Amino acid sequence: MAADTRWVDGSGPDEVRELASLEAQEARISAERRRLHNQIDYGFATEATHAREREVSAERRQLHQRIDSLRESLRAQGLLTADEEPTTPLSPLSQWPGVSGELLPIDDVSGEDAEL
C-alpha cells in the first residue's frame, strides 16, 4: 500500500484549511441571506433590508467564486477527490418551514411515483 504523500509539498493543508474557512463563512452568509429573504417575502422589509440583501448576495457570489477557484486548484493538484466534494445541496423545499421533507421537486419524481 502506497503512503499518502499529498501534503508533503506543504501547500495542501493551508489550502484545505482556507477552503474549510471559506465554506464556513459562506454558510453564515447564506443563513443571513435566507433570513433577509424571509423578511422580504413576509412583507417586513425596509429599504435598508433590501440594501443589506444586495450586499450579502454580492458577498456570497464573491465567496462562491473563491471557493470554486480554490476547489479547482485543489483538484488540479490532486488534493481534492470526488469523494471529498461537497454533497448535493439541500433541496430548496427543505428551507421553508412547514414543508414536508418527503416532498420532492416535480423533476425528481418518476412517472410511476407521481400522484395527482
Secondary structure, DSSP 8 states (H G I E B T S, - for coil): -----TTTTSSHHHHHHHHHHHHHHHHHHHHHHHHHHHHHHTT---HHHHHHHHHHHHHHHHHHHHHHHHHHHHHHTT-S-GGGS------GGGGSTT--TT---GGGS-TTT---
